Amino acid sequence: MKVIIITEGYQSTGYGHITRCLSLYQAFQENNIIPTLMVNGDKEAEHFLADSNYELFNWLDYPEILLAKIGSPDIVIVDSYKTDEKFYSELFTRTRLLVAIDDNMRLNYKAHIIVNGTIDSENYDYKKEDKVEHLLGAEYIPLRKEFWNPEEKAINAEIKNVLITLGGQDIRNLTQPILDYFLDHAPYLNYYVVAKENFKIDFKKHTSRGKVEFIFDADALKMKELMLNCDIAVSAAGQTIYELARTGTPAIAVIVADNQIKNVQGWIKNGFITEELYWNDSNLLENICLGISKLKDPAIRERISFLGRNTIKGDGAVKIVSHLCGLVSEDVSFHFLKAGPEQAKIVFDLSNDPVVRANSINVNEILWSDHVGWYEKKINDKNHIFLLCFTSLNEFIGQVRFNLGIDKPNVSISIVEKFRGKGLSYKILKSACKEVFSNHPDLNSLYAYIKPDNIPSINSFIKAGFQYSVLEQINGEMFNLYILGR
């Protein structure tokens, strides 16, 4: 499956779009799909993109180059405040599924799907046009993988640790005045300040005045750690607020851009945030301190923490990607053939695929001479059901094998690289298992052994109806055992 994600990020505006798109990138990775990120940004943006498959160039001014580069992908996702309606119209004709990430109903998007994960966006006045699907509300907010399943946060009796994070670039230069004010009025607290070394701050001066720790270029893992360890946070009101909510960290949110206004209004309605503060308020510093004083009661912080975690489940990116892959896979019909001698080579190639080998009980490369004997034995074994799956155009999708001649009759599945991530695995499993149960009335259960870190396979088996049973050791390695009853 070919997936293109188009976005932007600059020092002058921040990198929230990039981090949001990286969360979708990570969710595709969980489905064994590696998208291409097309990023219009500055050199600083590469700090966020280092571990991804990306191209950094000015696609906004040269859309014809972008269109030539992407070709005809299966899915295109656009997250941008700069694009116009013509841009979406051009992309719409070139892809099977065009997705527009929106925050404020900015355009009349020409897209198949509009996603808006802003809290309360399900109540926005979108025009619900035919053939345009809307995924709206906080359940669809995409968060980076580190925030999918964070640890539980402890709510302390007193506020001791304060996190200050005003965006990756602090575009309003708020960090220094806020920190100065805190050190003047509450020098006994511990302050953890997320900053860039090029911030307009005298770092030595502040560390000499109080308990201040500056954290430079914090990655997602470090941000999660800071949020969990700090009692409260003072933050810009963009994407970070959703990460704070996910970790259950009570926050004072400062609106530093117009596109954050609806964010804060939605969170006030929810109860996670209590004040609507703007970066240019004349009494901003006093109001921040007033907001913190309201959070001194641990019972209030406990309630706010619960509201945040209960609202943001962390699986928004996974939900979006799973839905997109499912829509694309609906175009793929399949049928089964019983494995025969003429398919020995395609099964051999699939079995030696690096992903297949890595997730097998035997991870070693298979030799052709060994495969020939094994394959002949399996296709002639009456207790071994060996099904090969093909498209309507007779393209090989993968194999499903059932070993019924043992105490725990088991099933395994392998999909060729081209068809991974299309949501086909669980459909193939479900169909194959139904057929086997139908043809073997004495068979009561089927078992599957899956490595605990093979998340795509676990998701497929669960979606096909299998349930987790126990952790078992095979050849010195641990496997999850899943069971499907008749």
C-alpha positions as CSV (number, residue, x, y, z in Angstrom):
1,M,0.0,0.0,0.0
2,K,1.4,3.4,-1.0
3,V,0.7,6.2,1.6
4,I,1.7,9.8,1.3
5,I,1.5,12.3,4.2
6,I,1.8,16.0,3.2
7,T,2.4,18.6,5.9
8,E,4.4,21.6,7.0
9,G,6.4,23.0,10.0
10,Y,8.5,26.1,10.5
11,Q,10.4,27.7,13.4
12,S,8.1,30.8,13.1
13,T,4.9,28.8,13.5
14,G,5.9,25.6,15.4
15,Y,5.9,21.9,14.5
16,G,2.6,20.7,15.7
17,H,1.5,19.6,12.3
18,I,4.6,17.5,11.9
19,T,4.3,15.8,15.3
20,R,0.6,15.1,14.5
21,C,1.5,13.5,11.2
22,L,4.3,11.5,12.7
23,S,1.7,9.9,15.0
24,L,-0.2,8.7,11.9
25,Y,3.1,7.6,10.4
26,Q,3.7,5.5,13.5
27,A,0.2,3.9,13.3
28,F,0.8,2.9,9.7
29,Q,4.2,1.4,10.8
30,E,2.2,-0.8,13.2
31,N,0.5,-2.2,10.1
32,N,3.7,-2.8,8.3
33,I,3.2,0.2,6.0
34,I,5.9,2.8,5.6
35,P,4.5,6.1,4.4
36,T,6.4,8.9,2.7
37,L,6.3,12.2,4.5
38,M,6.4,15.3,2.2
39,V,7.3,18.2,4.4
40,N,7.4,21.9,3.6
41,G,9.7,23.2,6.4
42,D,13.0,24.5,7.5
43,K,16.1,22.7,8.6
44,E,14.9,22.6,12.2
45,A,12.0,20.4,11.1
46,E,14.5,17.6,10.4
47,H,15.0,17.2,14.2
48,F,11.5,15.7,14.3
49,L,11.8,13.7,11.1
50,A,15.1,11.9,11.7
51,D,13.7,8.4,12.1
52,S,11.1,8.6,9.3
53,N,10.9,8.2,5.5
54,Y,10.6,11.9,4.5
55,E,11.4,14.5,1.8
56,L,11.9,18.1,2.9
57,F,11.1,20.6,0.1
58,N,8.9,23.5,-0.8
59,W,5.9,21.7,-2.2
60,L,3.6,24.6,-1.5
61,D,5.3,26.8,-4.1
62,Y,6.0,23.9,-6.5
63,P,2.9,21.6,-6.3
64,E,3.7,20.2,-9.8
65,I,6.9,18.7,-8.4
66,L,4.9,17.2,-5.5
67,L,2.3,15.7,-7.8
68,A,5.1,14.2,-10.0
69,K,6.8,12.7,-7.0
70,I,3.8,11.0,-5.4
71,G,2.4,9.4,-8.5
72,S,-0.9,7.5,-7.8
73,P,-0.9,6.5,-4.2
74,D,-3.6,4.5,-2.3
75,I,-3.9,7.1,0.5
76,V,-2.9,10.8,0.7
77,I,-3.2,12.7,4.0
78,V,-2.9,16.5,4.0
79,D,-2.4,18.5,7.2
80,S,-1.8,22.1,6.3
81,Y,-2.9,25.7,7.0
82,K,-1.4,26.9,3.8
83,T,-3.1,24.9,1.0
84,D,-6.0,26.1,-1.1
85,E,-9.1,24.3,-2.5
86,K,-7.4,23.8,-5.9
87,F,-4.6,21.8,-4.2
88,Y,-7.1,19.3,-2.8
89,S,-8.9,19.1,-6.1
90,E,-5.7,18.2,-7.9
91,L,-4.9,15.5,-5.4
92,F,-8.5,14.1,-5.3
93,T,-8.2,12.8,-8.9
94,R,-4.8,11.1,-8.2
95,T,-5.6,8.9,-5.2
96,R,-8.0,6.3,-4.1
97,L,-8.5,8.0,-0.7
98,L,-7.8,11.7,0.1
99,V,-7.9,12.7,3.8
100,A,-7.9,16.3,5.0
101,I,-6.8,17.0,8.5
102,D,-8.8,20.1,9.7
103,D,-9.1,22.1,12.9
104,N,-11.4,25.1,12.1
105,M,-13.4,24.3,9.0
106,R,-10.8,26.2,7.1
107,L,-11.8,25.2,3.6
108,N,-14.5,23.5,1.6
109,Y,-12.3,20.5,1.2
110,K,-12.4,18.3,-1.9
111,A,-11.7,15.1,0.0
112,H,-13.0,11.6,0.7
113,I,-12.6,12.0,4.5
114,I,-12.2,15.0,6.8
115,V,-10.6,14.4,10.2
116,N,-10.9,16.9,13.0
117,G,-9.7,15.6,16.4
118,T,-10.3,18.9,18.2
119,I,-12.3,18.4,21.3
120,D,-16.0,19.1,20.7
121,S,-15.5,19.2,16.9
122,E,-18.3,16.7,16.5
123,N,-20.6,19.7,17.2
124,Y,-19.1,21.9,14.5
125,D,-21.3,22.9,11.7
126,Y,-19.7,20.8,8.9
127,K,-21.7,20.4,5.7
128,K,-22.4,16.7,5.7
129,E,-22.1,16.2,1.9
130,D,-22.7,12.9,0.2
131,K,-19.6,10.7,-0.2
132,V,-17.6,12.8,2.3
133,E,-17.0,11.1,5.6
134,H,-16.3,13.0,8.8
135,L,-14.2,11.6,11.7
136,L,-14.8,14.2,14.4
137,G,-14.1,14.7,18.0
138,A,-11.3,13.9,20.6
139,E,-11.5,10.2,20.0
140,Y,-9.7,10.9,16.6
141,I,-6.9,13.1,18.0
142,P,-3.7,11.6,16.8
143,L,-1.0,11.3,19.5
144,R,2.6,10.2,19.2
145,K,3.1,6.5,20.0
146,E,4.7,7.3,23.4
147,F,1.3,8.6,24.5
148,W,-0.8,5.7,23.4
149,N,-0.5,3.9,26.7
150,P,1.2,6.0,29.3
151,E,1.7,4.9,32.9
152,E,-0.8,6.0,35.6
153,K,-0.1,9.5,37.0
154,A,0.3,10.0,40.7
155,I,-1.5,13.0,42.2
156,N,0.5,14.4,45.0
157,A,-0.9,16.2,48.1
158,E,1.1,19.4,47.3
159,I,2.3,21.1,44.1
160,K,6.1,20.8,43.9
161,N,7.0,20.3,40.3
162,V,5.9,22.7,37.5
163,L,6.3,22.0,33.8
164,I,6.7,25.0,31.5
165,T,6.3,24.2,27.8
166,L,5.3,27.1,25.4
167,G,5.7,25.2,22.1
168,G,8.7,23.9,20.3
169,Q,9.8,27.5,19.3
170,D,7.9,29.7,21.9
171,I,6.8,31.9,19.0
172,R,5.5,34.6,21.5
173,N,8.7,34.6,23.7
174,L,6.7,33.8,26.9
175,T,9.0,31.4,28.6
176,Q,11.3,34.0,30.2
177,P,8.6,36.4,31.6
178,I,6.6,33.4,33.0
179,L,9.6,31.9,34.6
180,D,10.7,35.2,36.0
181,Y,7.3,35.7,37.5
182,F,7.3,32.3,39.1
183,L,10.8,32.7,40.5
184,D,9.7,36.0,42.1
185,H,6.6,34.6,43.6
186,A,7.2,30.9,44.2
187,P,11.0,30.3,44.2
188,Y,10.5,27.2,46.4
189,L,9.0,25.1,43.5
190,N,10.9,23.0,41.1
191,Y,10.6,24.2,37.5
192,Y,11.2,22.1,34.4
193,V,11.4,24.2,31.3
194,V,11.2,22.8,27.8
195,A,13.3,25.1,25.7
196,K,15.6,25.5,22.7
197,E,19.2,26.6,23.2
198,N,18.4,29.6,20.9
199,F,15.6,30.9,23.1
200,K,16.0,34.5,24.3
201,I,16.8,33.4,27.8
202,D,19.7,33.9,30.2
203,F,19.8,30.3,31.3
204,K,22.5,30.7,33.9
205,K,20.7,33.6,35.5
206,H,17.6,31.6,36.0
207,T,19.3,28.4,37.3
208,S,21.0,30.6,39.9
209,R,17.8,32.1,41.2
210,G,15.9,28.9,41.9
211,K,15.3,25.2,41.3
212,V,15.2,25.4,37.5
213,E,16.1,22.6,35.0
214,F,16.1,23.4,31.3
215,I,15.3,20.5,28.9
216,F,16.6,21.1,25.4
217,D,15.0,19.4,22.3
218,A,12.8,17.1,24.3
219,D,11.6,14.1,22.3
220,A,8.2,12.4,22.9
221,L,9.5,10.0,25.5
222,K,11.1,12.8,27.5
223,M,7.9,14.9,27.2
224,K,5.8,12.0,28.5
225,E,8.2,11.5,31.4
226,L,8.1,15.2,32.3
227,M,4.3,15.3,32.2
228,L,4.0,12.3,34.5
229,N,6.5,13.6,37.0
230,C,5.2,17.2,37.2
231,D,2.2,18.1,39.3
232,I,0.9,20.8,36.9
233,A,1.9,22.4,33.5
234,V,1.8,25.8,31.9
235,S,1.5,25.1,28.2
236,A,0.7,26.6,24.8
237,A,-2.8,25.5,23.8
238,G,-2.1,23.4,20.8
239,Q,-1.3,19.7,20.3
240,T,0.5,19.5,23.7
241,I,-2.7,20.0,25.6
242,Y,-3.9,16.6,24.2
243,E,-0.7,14.9,25.4
244,L,-1.2,16.6,28.8
245,A,-4.8,15.3,29.0
246,R,-3.7,11.8,28.0
247,T,-1.1,11.7,30.9
248,G,-3.7,13.3,33.3
249,T,-1.5,16.4,33.9
250,P,-3.6,19.4,35.1
251,A,-2.7,22.4,32.9
252,I,-2.9,26.1,32.5
253,A,-3.2,26.7,28.7
254,V,-2.1,29.9,27.0
255,I,-3.6,30.6,23.5
256,V,-0.6,31.7,21.3
257,A,-2.4,31.4,17.9
258,D,-5.9,31.9,16.7
259,N,-6.3,28.2,15.7
260,Q,-6.0,27.3,19.3
261,I,-9.1,29.2,20.5
262,K,-11.6,26.4,19.8
263,N,-9.2,24.0,21.5
264,V,-9.3,25.9,24.7
265,Q,-13.1,26.6,24.5
266,G,-13.7,22.8,24.0
267,W,-11.5,21.9,27.0
268,I,-13.2,24.5,29.2
269,K,-16.5,23.0,28.3
270,N,-15.1,19.6,29.2
271,G,-13.7,20.8,32.5
272,F,-10.0,19.9,32.0
273,I,-9.1,23.6,31.5
274,T,-10.7,26.4,33.6
275,E,-9.4,29.6,32.0
276,E,-9.3,31.2,28.5
277,L,-6.0,32.9,28.5
278,Y,-4.4,34.8,25.6
279,W,-0.7,35.4,25.1
280,N,-1.2,39.2,24.8
281,D,-3.4,39.6,27.9
282,S,-2.1,42.5,30.0
283,N,-2.6,40.5,33.2
284,L,-1.5,37.1,31.8
285,L,1.1,36.4,34.4
286,E,-1.2,37.2,37.3
287,N,-3.9,35.0,35.8
288,I,-1.6,32.1,35.3
289,C,-0.7,32.2,39.0
290,L,-4.3,32.5,39.9
291,G,-5.1,29.5,37.9
292,I,-2.3,27.5,39.6
293,S,-3.7,28.6,43.0
294,K,-7.0,27.0,42.1
295,L,-5.2,23.7,41.5
296,K,-3.6,23.5,45.0
297,D,-6.4,21.2,46.2
298,P,-5.3,17.6,45.3
299,A,-9.0,16.6,44.9
300,I,-9.4,19.2,42.2
301,R,-6.3,18.0,40.4
302,E,-7.5,14.4,40.8
303,R,-10.8,15.2,39.1
304,I,-9.1,17.2,36.3
305,S,-6.6,14.4,35.7
306,F,-9.5,11.9,35.4
307,L,-11.3,14.1,32.9
308,G,-8.2,14.4,30.7
309,R,-7.4,10.6,30.6
310,N,-11.1,9.7,30.3
311,T,-11.5,12.1,27.3
312,I,-8.2,11.2,25.4
313,K,-7.8,7.4,25.1
314,G,-4.6,7.7,23.1
315,D,-5.7,5.5,20.2
316,G,-6.8,8.3,17.8
317,A,-4.0,7.7,15.3
318,V,-4.6,3.9,15.4
319,K,-8.4,4.4,14.9
320,I,-7.8,6.7,11.9
321,V,-5.3,4.4,10.2
322,S,-7.3,1.2,10.9
323,H,-10.3,2.9,9.3
324,L,-8.4,4.1,6.2
325,C,-6.8,0.7,5.7
326,G,-10.1,-1.0,6.0
327,L,-11.7,1.3,3.3
328,V,-8.8,0.6,0.9
329,S,-9.0,-3.2,1.5
330,E,-12.7,-3.3,0.6
331,D,-11.6,-3.1,-3.0
332,V,-9.7,-6.4,-2.7
333,S,-11.7,-9.6,-3.1
334,F,-10.1,-12.9,-2.5
335,H,-10.6,-16.7,-2.8
336,F,-8.8,-19.8,-1.6
337,L,-7.0,-22.6,-3.4
338,K,-5.7,-25.7,-1.8
339,A,-1.8,-25.6,-2.0
340,G,-0.4,-27.8,-4.8
341,P,3.1,-28.7,-6.2
342,E,2.9,-25.8,-8.7
343,Q,2.8,-23.2,-5.9
344,A,6.0,-24.4,-4.1
345,K,8.1,-21.4,-5.3
346,I,5.7,-18.6,-4.3
347,V,5.3,-20.2,-0.8
348,F,9.1,-20.5,-0.5
349,D,9.5,-16.8,-1.4
350,L,6.9,-15.8,1.1
351,S,8.3,-18.0,3.8
352,N,11.7,-16.3,3.4
353,D,10.3,-12.8,3.6
354,P,12.3,-11.1,6.4
355,V,9.0,-10.0,8.2
356,V,7.6,-13.6,8.1
357,R,10.9,-15.1,9.3
358,A,11.2,-12.6,12.2
359,N,7.7,-13.5,13.5
360,S,8.0,-17.3,13.1
361,I,9.0,-19.8,15.7
362,N,12.0,-20.7,13.5
363,V,13.6,-17.4,12.5
364,N,16.3,-18.9,10.3
365,E,16.4,-18.6,6.5
366,I,14.9,-21.6,4.8
367,L,16.9,-23.4,2.1
368,W,15.2,-24.5,-1.1
369,S,16.3,-28.1,-0.6
370,D,14.7,-28.2,2.9
371,H,11.6,-26.4,1.7
372,V,10.9,-28.9,-1.1
373,G,10.7,-31.9,1.3
374,W,8.7,-30.0,3.9
375,Y,6.2,-28.6,1.4
376,E,5.5,-31.9,-0.2
377,K,4.9,-33.5,3.2
378,K,2.5,-30.7,4.3
379,I,0.4,-30.7,1.1
380,N,-0.1,-34.5,1.4
381,D,-0.8,-34.5,5.1
382,K,-4.5,-35.1,5.7
383,N,-4.2,-33.4,9.1
384,H,-2.6,-30.3,7.5
385,I,-4.9,-27.8,5.7
386,F,-2.8,-25.6,3.4
387,L,-4.8,-22.8,1.8
388,L,-3.4,-20.2,-0.6
389,C,-5.2,-16.9,-1.0
390,F,-5.5,-15.1,-4.4
391,T,-7.2,-11.9,-5.7
392,S,-9.8,-12.0,-8.4
393,L,-6.9,-11.3,-10.8
394,N,-5.0,-14.3,-9.4
395,E,-2.4,-12.2,-7.6
396,F,-1.0,-14.2,-4.6
397,I,-2.0,-12.6,-1.3
398,G,-0.7,-15.1,1.2
399,Q,-1.2,-18.4,2.9
400,V,-3.2,-19.8,5.8
401,R,-2.2,-23.1,7.4
402,F,-4.0,-25.3,9.8
403,N,-2.3,-28.2,11.8
404,L,-5.2,-30.3,13.1
405,G,-3.4,-33.4,14.1
406,I,-2.2,-32.2,17.5
407,D,-3.7,-31.5,21.0
408,K,-4.0,-27.8,20.2
409,P,-4.9,-27.5,16.5
410,N,-3.2,-24.3,15.4
411,V,-3.5,-21.8,12.6
412,S,-0.9,-19.4,11.1
413,I,-1.1,-16.8,8.4
414,S,1.4,-15.0,6.2
415,I,0.7,-12.1,3.8
416,V,3.0,-10.9,1.0
417,E,4.4,-7.4,1.4
418,K,2.2,-5.8,-1.3
419,F,-1.0,-6.7,0.5
420,R,0.0,-5.9,4.1
421,G,-1.7,-3.1,5.8
422,K,-4.9,-3.3,3.7
423,G,-6.9,-4.9,6.5
424,L,-7.0,-8.2,4.7
425,S,-5.4,-10.5,7.3
426,Y,-8.4,-10.7,9.7
427,K,-10.9,-11.1,6.8
428,I,-8.8,-14.0,5.4
429,L,-8.4,-15.5,8.8
430,K,-12.1,-15.2,9.6
431,S,-13.1,-16.8,6.3
432,A,-10.6,-19.6,6.4
433,C,-11.4,-20.5,10.0
434,K,-15.1,-20.6,9.2
435,E,-14.4,-23.0,6.3
436,V,-12.3,-25.3,8.5
437,F,-14.9,-25.4,11.3
438,S,-17.6,-26.2,8.7
439,N,-15.6,-29.0,7.2
440,H,-14.5,-30.5,10.6
441,P,-17.5,-30.8,12.9
442,D,-15.5,-32.4,15.7
443,L,-13.1,-29.5,15.9
444,N,-14.0,-27.3,18.9
445,S,-11.1,-24.7,19.0
446,L,-8.3,-23.3,17.0
447,Y,-5.1,-21.9,18.6
448,A,-2.5,-19.3,17.4
449,Y,0.9,-18.6,18.8
450,I,2.1,-15.0,18.2
451,K,5.1,-13.1,19.4
452,P,4.1,-10.4,21.9
453,D,5.7,-7.6,19.9
454,N,3.9,-8.6,16.6
455,I,1.2,-6.1,17.1
456,P,-0.3,-6.2,13.6
457,S,-0.7,-9.9,13.8
458,I,-2.2,-9.7,17.3
459,N,-4.7,-7.1,16.1
460,S,-5.7,-9.3,13.1
461,F,-6.3,-12.4,15.2
462,I,-8.3,-10.4,17.8
463,K,-10.4,-8.8,15.0
464,A,-11.0,-12.3,13.6
465,G,-12.5,-13.4,16.9
466,F,-9.5,-14.9,18.7
467,Q,-9.1,-14.3,22.5
468,Y,-5.9,-14.1,24.5
469,S,-5.3,-17.1,26.8
470,V,-1.8,-17.3,28.2
471,L,1.9,-16.7,27.6
472,E,3.8,-19.9,26.6
473,Q,7.4,-20.7,26.0
474,I,8.5,-22.4,22.8
475,N,12.1,-23.1,22.0
476,G,13.2,-20.7,24.7
477,E,11.1,-17.8,23.4
478,M,7.8,-16.5,24.7
479,F,4.6,-16.5,22.6
480,N,1.1,-15.3,23.3
481,L,-1.5,-18.0,22.9
482,Y,-4.8,-17.0,21.3
483,I,-7.9,-19.2,21.1
484,L,-10.9,-19.2,18.7
485,G,-13.9,-21.3,19.7
486,R,-16.4,-22.8,17.3
